[in-house]
């Protein structure tokens, strides 16, 4: 259903189940459960990144970045995990 909604021109709202759709569904399901578990275990870190005023080269503020740290110490790439 989500694939058909994302591709209305090519599917006309109708989509047969494919291996690609099954793989995407499993990936999303696993990501959802990993995310829930990580929230419960507080596996997130907040990193502060300075914002620099380029005219004065001084710090004008900070932005907070949320980082998801896995059990093996690696960080989850949010771009590949959440962007379609």
Biopython code that builds the backbone (N, CA, C, O; Angstrom):
import numpy as np
from Bio.PDB.StructureBuilder import StructureBuilder

atoms = [
    (1, "UNK", "N", (0.819, -1.179, 0.000)),
    (1, "UNK", "CA", (0.000, 0.000, 0.000)),
    (1, "UNK", "C", (0.873, 1.258, 0.000)),
    (1, "UNK", "O", (0.605, 2.197, -0.749)),
    (2, "UNK", "N", (1.910, 1.279, 0.831)),
    (2, "UNK", "CA", (2.759, 2.463, 0.889)),
    (2, "UNK", "C", (3.494, 2.673, -0.429)),
    (2, "UNK", "O", (3.658, 3.808, -0.878)),
    (3, "UNK", "N", (3.936, 1.576, -1.052)),
    (3, "UNK", "CA", (4.634, 1.690, -2.327)),
    (3, "UNK", "C", (3.711, 2.281, -3.382)),
    (3, "UNK", "O", (4.127, 3.148, -4.150)),
    (4, "UNK", "N", (2.471, 1.826, -3.431)),
    (4, "UNK", "CA", (1.501, 2.349, -4.399)),
    (4, "UNK", "C", (1.220, 3.826, -4.144)),
    (4, "UNK", "O", (1.066, 4.599, -5.090)),
    (5, "UNK", "N", (1.152, 4.223, -2.874)),
    (5, "UNK", "CA", (0.909, 5.630, -2.547)),
    (5, "UNK", "C", (2.098, 6.505, -2.922)),
    (5, "UNK", "O", (1.923, 7.650, -3.341)),
    (6, "UNK", "N", (3.321, 5.961, -2.771)),
    (6, "UNK", "CA", (4.525, 6.730, -3.109)),
    (6, "UNK", "C", (4.723, 6.846, -4.619)),
    (6, "UNK", "O", (5.425, 7.744, -5.083)),
    (7, "UNK", "N", (4.115, 5.951, -5.383)),
    (7, "UNK", "CA", (4.291, 5.923, -6.834)),
    (7, "UNK", "C", (2.940, 5.934, -7.551)),
    (7, "UNK", "O", (2.648, 5.007, -8.306)),
    (8, "UNK", "N", (2.113, 6.951, -7.337)),
    (8, "UNK", "CA", (0.754, 6.926, -7.885)),
    (8, "UNK", "C", (0.702, 6.957, -9.408)),
    (8, "UNK", "O", (-0.224, 6.404, -10.001)),
    (9, "UNK", "N", (1.670, 7.586, -10.045)),
    (9, "UNK", "CA", (1.651, 7.687, -11.504)),
    (9, "UNK", "C", (1.954, 6.337, -12.145)),
    (9, "UNK", "O", (1.287, 5.931, -13.096)),
    (10, "UNK", "N", (2.966, 5.641, -11.618)),
    (10, "UNK", "CA", (3.377, 4.374, -12.227)),
    (10, "UNK", "C", (2.517, 3.197, -11.798)),
    (10, "UNK", "O", (2.480, 2.185, -12.498)),
    (11, "UNK", "N", (1.828, 3.294, -10.672)),
    (11, "UNK", "CA", (1.054, 2.149, -10.181)),
    (11, "UNK", "C", (-0.447, 2.337, -10.311)),
    (11, "UNK", "O", (-1.194, 1.371, -10.162)),
    (12, "UNK", "N", (-0.906, 3.536, -10.580)),
    (12, "UNK", "CA", (-2.348, 3.846, -10.633)),
    (12, "UNK", "C", (-3.059, 3.413, -9.356)),
    (12, "UNK", "O", (-4.246, 3.085, -9.376)),
    (13, "UNK", "N", (-2.334, 3.415, -8.258)),
    (13, "UNK", "CA", (-2.922, 3.038, -6.975)),
    (13, "UNK", "C", (-2.992, 1.543, -6.742)),
    (13, "UNK", "O", (-3.485, 1.104, -5.702)),
    (14, "UNK", "N", (-2.505, 0.743, -7.697)),
    (14, "UNK", "CA", (-2.530, -0.717, -7.566)),
    (14, "UNK", "C", (-1.097, -1.227, -7.636)),
    (14, "UNK", "O", (-0.329, -0.824, -8.510)),
    (15, "UNK", "N", (-0.743, -2.113, -6.713)),
    (15, "UNK", "CA", (0.613, -2.643, -6.688)),
    (15, "UNK", "C", (0.580, -4.101, -6.271)),
    (15, "UNK", "O", (-0.024, -4.447, -5.256)),
    (16, "UNK", "N", (1.223, -4.953, -7.047)),
    (16, "UNK", "CA", (1.370, -6.362, -6.668)),
    (16, "UNK", "C", (2.541, -6.476, -5.703)),
    (16, "UNK", "O", (3.487, -5.691, -5.752)),
    (17, "UNK", "N", (2.457, -7.464, -4.831)),
    (17, "UNK", "CA", (3.539, -7.704, -3.885)),
    (17, "UNK", "C", (4.766, -8.186, -4.647)),
    (17, "UNK", "O", (4.675, -9.080, -5.487)),
    (18, "UNK", "N", (5.917, -7.582, -4.345)),
    (18, "UNK", "CA", (7.176, -7.980, -4.978)),
    (18, "UNK", "C", (8.207, -8.277, -3.896)),
    (18, "UNK", "O", (8.015, -7.946, -2.726)),
    (19, "UNK", "N", (9.297, -8.902, -4.307)),
    (19, "UNK", "CA", (10.391, -9.184, -3.372)),
    (19, "UNK", "C", (10.931, -7.877, -2.788)),
    (19, "UNK", "O", (11.256, -7.813, -1.602)),
    (20, "UNK", "N", (11.026, -6.847, -3.612)),
    (20, "UNK", "CA", (11.516, -5.538, -3.158)),
    (20, "UNK", "C", (10.630, -4.974, -2.047)),
    (20, "UNK", "O", (11.130, -4.449, -1.052)),
    (21, "UNK", "N", (9.326, -5.085, -2.222)),
    (21, "UNK", "CA", (8.392, -4.581, -1.209)),
    (21, "UNK", "C", (8.535, -5.382, 0.078)),
    (21, "UNK", "O", (8.500, -4.810, 1.168)),
    (22, "UNK", "N", (8.697, -6.708, -0.035)),
    (22, "UNK", "CA", (8.884, -7.546, 1.145)),
    (22, "UNK", "C", (10.154, -7.203, 1.899)),
    (22, "UNK", "O", (10.157, -7.137, 3.128)),
    (23, "UNK", "N", (11.232, -6.984, 1.161)),
    (23, "UNK", "CA", (12.512, -6.621, 1.781)),
    (23, "UNK", "C", (12.411, -5.272, 2.480)),
    (23, "UNK", "O", (12.886, -5.116, 3.605)),
    (24, "UNK", "N", (11.795, -4.300, 1.817)),
    (24, "UNK", "CA", (11.626, -2.971, 2.412)),
    (24, "UNK", "C", (10.772, -3.045, 3.673)),
    (24, "UNK", "O", (11.062, -2.377, 4.665)),
    (25, "UNK", "N", (9.733, -3.848, 3.631)),
    (25, "UNK", "CA", (8.846, -4.002, 4.786)),
    (25, "UNK", "C", (9.592, -4.609, 5.972)),
    (25, "UNK", "O", (9.437, -4.149, 7.103)),
    (26, "UNK", "N", (10.399, -5.638, 5.721)),
    (26, "UNK", "CA", (11.183, -6.267, 6.795)),
    (26, "UNK", "C", (12.199, -5.289, 7.373)),
    (26, "UNK", "O", (12.395, -5.228, 8.587)),
    (27, "UNK", "N", (12.841, -4.527, 6.496)),
    (27, "UNK", "CA", (13.827, -3.541, 6.941)),
    (27, "UNK", "C", (13.174, -2.497, 7.840)),
    (27, "UNK", "O", (13.704, -2.166, 8.900)),
    (28, "UNK", "N", (12.026, -1.980, 7.417)),
    (28, "UNK", "CA", (11.314, -0.977, 8.216)),
    (28, "UNK", "C", (10.848, -1.551, 9.547)),
    (28, "UNK", "O", (10.921, -0.876, 10.574)),
    (29, "UNK", "N", (10.369, -2.792, 9.538)),
    (29, "UNK", "CA", (9.918, -3.455, 10.763)),
    (29, "UNK", "C", (11.076, -3.598, 11.747)),
    (29, "UNK", "O", (10.930, -3.299, 12.932)),
    (30, "UNK", "N", (12.226, -4.056, 11.253)),
    (30, "UNK", "CA", (13.404, -4.224, 12.115)),
    (30, "UNK", "C", (13.895, -2.885, 12.653)),
    (30, "UNK", "O", (14.262, -2.785, 13.823)),
    (31, "UNK", "N", (13.905, -1.866, 11.816)),
    (31, "UNK", "CA", (14.330, -0.534, 12.247)),
    (31, "UNK", "C", (13.417, 0.001, 13.342)),
    (31, "UNK", "O", (13.886, 0.578, 14.323)),
    (32, "UNK", "N", (12.113, -0.193, 13.172)),
    (32, "UNK", "CA", (11.138, 0.257, 14.165)),
    (32, "UNK", "C", (11.410, -0.396, 15.518)),
    (32, "UNK", "O", (11.404, 0.286, 16.543)),
    (33, "UNK", "N", (11.646, -1.706, 15.534)),
    (33, "UNK", "CA", (11.891, -2.397, 16.802)),
    (33, "UNK", "C", (13.244, -2.027, 17.411)),
    (33, "UNK", "O", (13.363, -1.922, 18.632)),
    (34, "UNK", "N", (14.254, -1.828, 16.580)),
    (34, "UNK", "CA", (15.547, -1.374, 17.093)),
    (34, "UNK", "C", (15.421, 0.011, 17.709)),
    (34, "UNK", "O", (16.013, 0.294, 18.751)),
    (35, "UNK", "N", (14.650, 0.862, 17.064)),
    (35, "UNK", "CA", (14.448, 2.220, 17.565)),
    (35, "UNK", "C", (13.728, 2.207, 18.907)),
    (35, "UNK", "O", (14.131, 2.914, 19.830)),
    (36, "UNK", "N", (12.672, 1.414, 19.026)),
    (36, "UNK", "CA", (11.943, 1.316, 20.300)),
    (36, "UNK", "C", (12.852, 0.813, 21.417)),
    (36, "UNK", "O", (12.836, 1.347, 22.526)),
    (37, "UNK", "N", (13.643, -0.215, 21.122)),
    (37, "UNK", "CA", (14.556, -0.781, 22.120)),
    (37, "UNK", "C", (15.610, 0.253, 22.531)),
    (37, "UNK", "O", (15.947, 0.373, 23.708)),
    (38, "UNK", "N", (16.118, 0.988, 21.555)),
    (38, "UNK", "CA", (17.134, 2.000, 21.847)),
    (38, "UNK", "C", (16.577, 3.141, 22.679)),
    (38, "UNK", "O", (17.285, 3.692, 23.522)),
    (39, "UNK", "N", (15.326, 3.503, 22.457)),
    (39, "UNK", "CA", (14.691, 4.542, 23.280)),
    (39, "UNK", "C", (14.586, 4.051, 24.717)),
    (39, "UNK", "O", (14.891, 4.794, 25.650)),
    (40, "UNK", "N", (14.158, 2.802, 24.905)),
    (40, "UNK", "CA", (14.035, 2.241, 26.255)),
    (40, "UNK", "C", (15.387, 2.170, 26.956)),
    (40, "UNK", "O", (15.472, 2.399, 28.162)),
    (41, "UNK", "N", (16.445, 1.854, 26.208)),
    (41, "UNK", "CA", (17.782, 1.697, 26.795)),
    (41, "UNK", "C", (18.585, 3.001, 26.793)),
    (41, "UNK", "O", (19.739, 3.025, 27.222)),
    (42, "UNK", "N", (17.974, 4.072, 26.315)),
    (42, "UNK", "CA", (18.619, 5.393, 26.269)),
    (42, "UNK", "C", (19.949, 5.350, 25.508)),
    (42, "UNK", "O", (20.981, 5.805, 26.001)),
    (43, "UNK", "N", (19.896, 4.793, 24.301)),
    (43, "UNK", "CA", (21.082, 4.658, 23.459)),
    (43, "UNK", "C", (21.324, 5.876, 22.571)),
    (43, "UNK", "O", (21.962, 5.760, 21.525)),
    (44, "UNK", "N", (20.825, 7.031, 22.974)),
    (44, "UNK", "CA", (20.983, 8.238, 22.166)),
    (44, "UNK", "C", (21.900, 9.222, 22.879)),
    (44, "UNK", "O", (21.940, 9.280, 24.108)),
    (45, "UNK", "N", (22.625, 9.983, 22.095)),
    (45, "UNK", "CA", (23.512, 11.015, 22.626)),
    (45, "UNK", "C", (23.166, 12.343, 21.954)),
    (45, "UNK", "O", (22.778, 12.374, 20.786)),
    (46, "UNK", "N", (23.308, 13.424, 22.691)),
    (46, "UNK", "CA", (23.123, 14.755, 22.118)),
    (46, "UNK", "C", (24.502, 15.370, 21.933)),
    (46, "UNK", "O", (25.281, 15.474, 22.881)),
    (47, "UNK", "N", (24.788, 15.771, 20.721)),
    (47, "UNK", "CA", (26.038, 16.456, 20.408)),
    (47, "UNK", "C", (25.698, 17.899, 20.062)),
    (47, "UNK", "O", (24.721, 18.167, 19.362)),
    (48, "UNK", "N", (26.509, 18.823, 20.554)),
    (48, "UNK", "CA", (26.298, 20.236, 20.252)),
    (48, "UNK", "C", (27.322, 20.687, 19.219)),
    (48, "UNK", "O", (28.526, 20.483, 19.379)),
    (49, "UNK", "N", (26.823, 21.294, 18.173)),
    (49, "UNK", "CA", (27.672, 21.770, 17.085)),
    (49, "UNK", "C", (27.601, 23.290, 17.046)),
    (49, "UNK", "O", (26.512, 23.862, 16.983)),
    (50, "UNK", "N", (28.760, 23.947, 17.084)),
    (50, "UNK", "CA", (28.731, 25.412, 17.081)),
    (50, "UNK", "C", (28.275, 25.969, 15.734)),
    (50, "UNK", "O", (28.533, 25.390, 14.679)),
    (51, "UNK", "N", (27.599, 27.097, 15.802)),
    (51, "UNK", "CA", (27.247, 27.861, 14.607)),
    (51, "UNK", "C", (28.178, 29.067, 14.580)),
    (51, "UNK", "O", (28.260, 29.829, 15.544)),
    (52, "UNK", "N", (28.864, 29.223, 13.483)),
    (52, "UNK", "CA", (29.883, 30.261, 13.374)),
    (52, "UNK", "C", (29.373, 31.423, 12.526)),
    (52, "UNK", "O", (28.848, 31.224, 11.430)),
    (53, "UNK", "N", (29.533, 32.625, 13.043)),
    (53, "UNK", "CA", (29.244, 33.838, 12.275)),
    (53, "UNK", "C", (30.453, 34.079, 11.376)),
    (53, "UNK", "O", (31.540, 34.389, 11.865)),
    (54, "UNK", "N", (30.271, 33.939, 10.079)),
    (54, "UNK", "CA", (31.397, 34.004, 9.151)),
    (54, "UNK", "C", (31.975, 35.415, 8.988)),
    (54, "UNK", "O", (33.094, 35.570, 8.500)),
    (55, "UNK", "N", (31.231, 36.429, 9.389)),
    (55, "UNK", "CA", (31.775, 37.790, 9.287)),
    (55, "UNK", "C", (32.735, 38.091, 10.428)),
    (55, "UNK", "O", (33.719, 38.806, 10.241)),
    (56, "UNK", "N", (32.451, 37.546, 11.617)),
    (56, "UNK", "CA", (33.306, 37.806, 12.781)),
    (56, "UNK", "C", (34.107, 36.576, 13.201)),
    (56, "UNK", "O", (34.988, 36.667, 14.055)),
    (57, "UNK", "N", (33.801, 35.434, 12.604)),
    (57, "UNK", "CA", (34.426, 34.152, 12.952)),
    (57, "UNK", "C", (34.243, 33.800, 14.427)),
    (57, "UNK", "O", (35.081, 33.125, 15.023)),
    (58, "UNK", "N", (33.142, 34.264, 15.003)),
    (58, "UNK", "CA", (32.850, 33.938, 16.401)),
    (58, "UNK", "C", (31.664, 32.972, 16.458)),
    (58, "UNK", "O", (30.872, 32.866, 15.522)),
    (59, "UNK", "N", (31.577, 32.286, 17.573)),
    (59, "UNK", "CA", (30.466, 31.357, 17.781)),
    (59, "UNK", "C", (29.213, 32.178, 18.059)),
    (59, "UNK", "O", (29.178, 32.980, 18.992)),
    (60, "UNK", "N", (28.183, 31.969, 17.237)),
    (60, "UNK", "CA", (26.942, 32.731, 17.410)),
    (60, "UNK", "C", (25.838, 31.898, 18.057)),
    (60, "UNK", "O", (24.788, 32.430, 18.420)),
    (61, "UNK", "N", (26.066, 30.621, 18.200)),
    (61, "UNK", "CA", (25.069, 29.745, 18.810)),
    (61, "UNK", "C", (25.466, 28.293, 18.621)),
    (61, "UNK", "O", (26.561, 27.986, 18.149)),
    (62, "UNK", "N", (24.566, 27.417, 18.992)),
    (62, "UNK", "CA", (24.802, 25.984, 18.854)),
    (62, "UNK", "C", (23.543, 25.317, 18.331)),
    (62, "UNK", "O", (22.432, 25.809, 18.534)),
    (63, "UNK", "N", (23.729, 24.190, 17.653)),
    (63, "UNK", "CA", (22.591, 23.361, 17.303)),
    (63, "UNK", "C", (22.800, 22.002, 17.952)),
    (63, "UNK", "O", (23.929, 21.520, 18.047)),
    (64, "UNK", "N", (21.721, 21.392, 18.394)),
    (64, "UNK", "CA", (21.783, 20.088, 19.048)),
    (64, "UNK", "C", (21.524, 19.005, 18.013)),
    (64, "UNK", "O", (20.546, 19.063, 17.267)),
    (65, "UNK", "N", (22.410, 18.017, 17.975)),
    (65, "UNK", "CA", (22.285, 16.900, 17.046)),
    (65, "UNK", "C", (22.077, 15.621, 17.846)),
    (65, "UNK", "O", (22.819, 15.351, 18.790)),
    (66, "UNK", "N", (21.089, 14.848, 17.481)),
    (66, "UNK", "CA", (20.805, 13.590, 18.166)),
    (66, "UNK", "C", (21.529, 12.470, 17.442)),
    (66, "UNK", "O", (21.360, 12.301, 16.234)),
    (67, "UNK", "N", (22.331, 11.705, 18.162)),
    (67, "UNK", "CA", (23.082, 10.587, 17.591)),
    (67, "UNK", "C", (22.598, 9.289, 18.227)),
    (67, "UNK", "O", (22.425, 9.206, 19.443)),
    (68, "UNK", "N", (22.383, 8.282, 17.392)),
    (68, "UNK", "CA", (21.910, 6.968, 17.832)),
    (68, "UNK", "C", (23.096, 6.021, 17.845)),
    (68, "UNK", "O", (23.618, 5.654, 16.792)),
    (69, "UNK", "N", (23.521, 5.625, 19.040)),
    (69, "UNK", "CA", (24.681, 4.756, 19.191)),
    (69, "UNK", "C", (24.227, 3.320, 19.407)),
    (69, "UNK", "O", (23.469, 3.034, 20.333)),
    (70, "UNK", "N", (24.695, 2.414, 18.546)),
    (70, "UNK", "CA", (24.336, 1.001, 18.647)),
    (70, "UNK", "C", (25.185, 0.320, 19.715)),
    (70, "UNK", "O", (26.158, 0.892, 20.208)),
    (71, "UNK", "N", (24.805, -0.906, 20.067)),
    (71, "UNK", "CA", (25.496, -1.660, 21.114)),
    (71, "UNK", "C", (26.965, -1.903, 20.767)),
    (71, "UNK", "O", (27.804, -1.991, 21.663)),
    (72, "UNK", "N", (27.282, -2.012, 19.471)),
    (72, "UNK", "CA", (28.665, -2.269, 19.070)),
    (72, "UNK", "C", (29.515, -0.997, 19.025)),
    (72, "UNK", "O", (30.689, -1.049, 18.657)),
    (73, "UNK", "N", (28.929, 0.143, 19.399)),
    (73, "UNK", "CA", (29.659, 1.400, 19.437)),
    (73, "UNK", "C", (29.560, 2.222, 18.168)),
    (73, "UNK", "O", (29.951, 3.389, 18.151)),
    (74, "UNK", "N", (29.042, 1.626, 17.108)),
    (74, "UNK", "CA", (28.873, 2.354, 15.844)),
    (74, "UNK", "C", (27.627, 3.226, 15.928)),
    (74, "UNK", "O", (26.711, 2.956, 16.705)),
    (75, "UNK", "N", (27.612, 4.267, 15.119)),
    (75, "UNK", "CA", (26.459, 5.160, 15.081)),
    (75, "UNK", "C", (25.599, 4.831, 13.866)),
    (75, "UNK", "O", (26.109, 4.523, 12.789)),
    (76, "UNK", "N", (24.300, 4.900, 14.058)),
    (76, "UNK", "CA", (23.364, 4.642, 12.972)),
    (76, "UNK", "C", (23.370, 5.842, 12.040)),
    (76, "UNK", "O", (23.264, 6.987, 12.480)),
    (77, "UNK", "N", (23.494, 5.568, 10.751)),
    (77, "UNK", "CA", (23.411, 6.630, 9.755)),
    (77, "UNK", "C", (21.950, 6.962, 9.540)),
    (77, "UNK", "O", (21.220, 6.196, 8.911)),
    (78, "UNK", "N", (21.523, 8.090, 10.055)),
    (78, "UNK", "CA", (20.117, 8.451, 9.975)),
    (78, "UNK", "C", (19.673, 8.734, 8.553)),
    (78, "UNK", "O", (18.507, 8.527, 8.218)),
    (79, "UNK", "N", (20.569, 9.197, 7.722)),
    (79, "UNK", "CA", (20.198, 9.483, 6.338)),
    (79, "UNK", "C", (19.754, 8.207, 5.652)),
    (79, "UNK", "O", (18.688, 8.171, 5.039)),
    (80, "UNK", "N", (20.559, 7.160, 5.747)),
    (80, "UNK", "CA", (20.197, 5.916, 5.071)),
    (80, "UNK", "C", (19.057, 5.198, 5.771)),
    (80, "UNK", "O", (18.338, 4.426, 5.137)),
    (81, "UNK", "N", (18.878, 5.433, 7.050)),
    (81, "UNK", "CA", (17.843, 4.717, 7.792)),
    (81, "UNK", "C", (16.465, 5.334, 7.677)),
    (81, "UNK", "O", (15.467, 4.614, 7.693)),
    (82, "UNK", "N", (16.387, 6.649, 7.563)),
    (82, "UNK", "CA", (15.092, 7.301, 7.655)),
    (82, "UNK", "C", (14.625, 7.997, 6.391)),
    (82, "UNK", "O", (13.435, 8.281, 6.253)),
    (83, "UNK", "N", (15.515, 8.276, 5.482)),
    (83, "UNK", "CA", (15.089, 8.970, 4.273)),
    (83, "UNK", "C", (14.734, 7.969, 3.194)),
    (83, "UNK", "O", (15.455, 6.996, 2.971)),
    (84, "UNK", "N", (13.631, 8.210, 2.532)),
    (84, "UNK", "CA", (13.189, 7.297, 1.462)),
    (84, "UNK", "C", (13.691, 7.774, 0.125)),
    (84, "UNK", "O", (13.424, 7.141, -0.896)),
]
sb = StructureBuilder()
sb.init_structure("model")
sb.init_model(0)
sb.init_chain("A")
sb.init_seg("    ")
for serial, (resi, resn, name, xyz) in enumerate(atoms, 1):
    if name == "N":
        sb.init_residue(resn, " ", resi, " ")
    sb.init_atom(name, np.array(xyz, "f"), 0.0, 1.0, " ", f" {name:<3s}", serial, name[0])
structure = sb.get_structure()
